[in-house]
Amino acid sequence: MENTAQLQKRVASYWNAKPCDSEFSARRERSREYFLEVERERYRLQSHIPGILDSIDWRGKRVLEIGTGVGTDARRIIGHGGLYTGINVDNGSTLATAMALTMFGLPGSTRQMDATAMEFPAASFDIVYTFGVLHHIPSVDSAVANIWRVLKPGGELVAMVYNRTSINYAVEIKVVRKLAARALGVPGVVRLAGLLGFPQPKLERHRELARQARGMSEQEWLNRNTDGPDNPYSTVYDADQAARLFSRFAMRRQEVHYFNHEHWGPLGRVLPASVVAALGRRWGWHRVVYAVKKG
């Protein structure tokens, strides 16, 4: 069986090859237009993120972002006056973010570093921001312990983890996609799904992996249905599980956001924006935790 260290290496390799949100632009070069295109698409689909970022007082605060993608949120944090440091377990995301900061003439630093073994001194940061990362870390308890260590007493944590009580998990992943997976082997089904607006290459990869697998655990199914069919690891949290994960912190609140209507093809496209937003606030895929280091 694969141990945690081996799994963590696969996680790093996966995100090194495809930094988070890099699929939002088809441009090969990391140009200014590339980063702006990624930003537009990220915030179009996940329109709650700018509101979250804009609600936080970053000015003059030492900020650590764990998992930077291609630096989209980093640029907004720095624009609001945050004294920025970003880390990634992989080199690809680290380089992409460094390139974005340089291209837009922004201060800040990025380092390749494992969140479970951070090299920063204790009490180094006023705010730790990590959006969509902790649920990909097999040794997540070690990462949370390191976050607690590097935060100053009274420092803030803003963390997004995938929500167990979401439409995306409880309906799509647990039910709809399992039913759909049985149909992928039928000739013409993948092509028809592509014509309806579903991602055909991703469906073809799901079909290929299903043919190779003799059986699939619930964990493997979850992995493959969060961030792509080859994603090595993901987990999900309900409110109680998230509270336990951050039990060393004083919990301020939890929020949920983001119903991705595009997963529902033609049906999703006809839903009014107000309905999409309301579904996200009640059964969204993103569980956002706001907490403070005690002491």
N, C-alpha and C positions, 0 to 999 in steps of 0.2 A: 504493500500500500504506500501511497505517496505521503511523505511527511510534510509538516508545515513549511519547513525551509524550502523544499522542492516546489511546493505549491506557490510560495511567495516569489520564487524565481520565475515561474510561469506567468504570474500576474505582472511582474515587472517587464517581462519580454513582450507580453500582449500590448501593454500601454506604450511601450517604447516604439512599437511598430505603428500604432494608431493613437496618438495623443487624443484625449477626450475632446470632442467637437471637431476634430480635424476633417471629419467626413462632411462637414457643412460647406466646404468649398472644394470644387473640382480643380482649382488651380494647383499646379505642381510646385511652383516657386512660392516661397514664403514672402510675398510682397505685402505692401501696405494694403492693397486691395484684398488680398487673401484674408488678412486679419479682420478687416472691416466686414467682409462677407460672412465670416464665421460669427462675428459679433451680432450682425443683423439676424442671422438665422437662430442663434442661441436665444436671443432675447425675444424673437418673434414666437418661437415655440414655448419658451419658458418665461413668459412675460412677468412672472412674479419676482424673478431674480433682481432686476434693477430696483424694484421697490424695497426689497430686503436690504440690498447694499446701501441704498440712499437713506434708509432709516437709522443707520448706525453712525455714531460719531467717531470717525476715523482720524480726524485732524490731530496731528502731533503724536498719535499713538504708534507704538512699535507693533507691527502686525506680522503674524506668521500665517501664510496660506499653505495648507498641506494638500497637495494635488492641484496643480495650476492649469492643467490642460494646455492651451496655447496662449494663456495670459489674458484672456478676455476680462475676467473679473478683476485681475490684478490691475489692469489699466484703470478701471473705474475706482478701485480702492485708492490708488495713488492719486488719481484726479481729485479725490475728496480729502487729500492731505495725509494719508497713511504713510508711515515709514516702513516700507514693504520689504519682506523677505519671503520667498517662495521655495518650497522643496517638493521634489518628486522622487519616487523610488526608481524611476527610469530616466535615462539620458535624453530620450526623444522629446518628452514634455519639457524638460529643463531647458534644452537648447531652444525650443520653439518659443518659450516664454521670454528667455533672455533676448532673443532676436526681436520679439514684439516690443519690449521695453526700449531697446536701442532704436528701433525704427521710428517709434513715436516720441523719442527724446525724453523718456521718463526715468526718474531715479528708482533704484530698487535693485535687489540682488536675487539670484536664483541659484540653488544648489541641488545636486543629486544627493539625496539622503533618505534613509529608511525611517519612516515615522515611528517604528517600534524601537529605534535606537538612536534618537536624535542627539547630536553632538553639542547642542547649545547649553550654556550654563543655566542653572535653575533660575526661575523668575526673570527670564529674558524678555518676555513679551506682554503687552497690554491686552492684545486680542489674538485669539487663534480662530481662523476661518477655514472651514473644510467642507466643501460642497460636493457631495456625491463620491466620497473617497473611502470613508471608514468601512462601509459595507463590502469593499473589495479587499480588505486586509484580513488574512486568515488569523493572525495573532492580534485581533483588534483590542483586546484588553491591555496589551503592552503599549499599543499606540495611544490609548486613552490615558494610561498612566504617565506616558511621556508628555502628553499635552498638559496634564495637571502639573507636572514638574516644571515645564518651561514657562507656564503662565505666572504672572505676578499674583500675589494675594489680592483678591478683588478683581482679577482680570476676567475678561469675557470670552466665552466660547460660543461660536455660531457654527452649528454642524448640521448638514443634511444627510439623512440616511433613507434608504428605500422603505416605504411604508407597507407593512403587512396587511393593514386593513384598507387597502386601496382597490379600486376597480382593476388596475393593471395587474395586481397580484391575485386577488381573490376570484376575479372573473376571467380576465384574459389568460394569465399564465396557468392557473389551476384548472380551468375548464375549457375555454374556447380554443386555446392553442393545442390542447391535447386532442380535442376532436378534429381540429384542422389538420394536425400532423398525420392522422390516419388517411387523409385524402391526398396527401402530397405525392404518393406513389401512383396515383391514377393518371394515366397519360393526358396531357393537356391542362391539368389543373393549375400547375405553376404558371404557365403562360397566361391562362385566364385571370389568375390573381394579379399578374403584372398589368394586364389591361385595365383592371379595376383600380389600379393605383397602389397596390401593395408592392414592397421591394422584392422584385423577382430574383436578383442574385442572392439575397439573404435566404429566400425560401429554397432556392436550389441547394445552398450549403446545408440548410437544415435537413433537406431530403437526403443529401449525401451522408451526413453524419448518422441519420436514423438508419440508413441501410447498413452502415458499418457496425452499429451498436447491437449487441445481443440483448442488452437490457439497460435501463437507465434509472438511476436512483432519483429521488425527489430533489436532492441537492444538485445533481448534474442537470436535471431539467430546469431548475431555477437559474443556474449559471448560464445556460444556453439561451435563455429567454429574457435576459435583462439587457446586456450590452453587446449583443451579437452572438451568433452560434458558436464561436470559438472562445468566448469569454471564460477564463479559468475558474473564477470564483465570485459569488455574490451572496449576500444574505439580506433579510428583511426584518423590520422591527415594528411591533405595535407600541402603543404608548407606554405600557408597563416595561417592556423589554428595553426601550430606549432609556427610561428612567433608571433601570438597573445598570445599564451600560455606563451611564454618567453619574452613578450614585455618589461619587466623591465630590461632586459639584452641587451647588445650590441651584436647583432647577427654577428658572424664571417662567418659562412657558414652552409649549410645543404647538406647532402649527402644521397643517397639511396644505399642500398646493399641487397643482399640475395634473390635470386629466389630459392625456395626449389623444385628442380626437382623431388624429391622422392614423392611428392604429386601426380605426374602424372603417377605413375606406370610404365608399360613397355615403354611408350612413353618417359617419363623422363629419363629412364635408357640409352636410345640410343642417347640422346643429347650430343654433344661434350662439354667438359668442358669450352671451350672458349665461346660457345653460352650461357651456363648457367651463366657464369660470366657477360657477356654483358647484359643479361636480368636483372640480379640483379642490375647492375649499372644504368639501365634505369627505371625499374619498380619493384624494390626490395621491400620486406616486411619491411625492417628496415630503418626508417628515422632517421639519426643521426644528432643531432644538436650540434654545437660548438658555445658557447657564453661566454661572459665575463661580470662580474658584473661592472656596471658603477660606477664611482666615484673614 
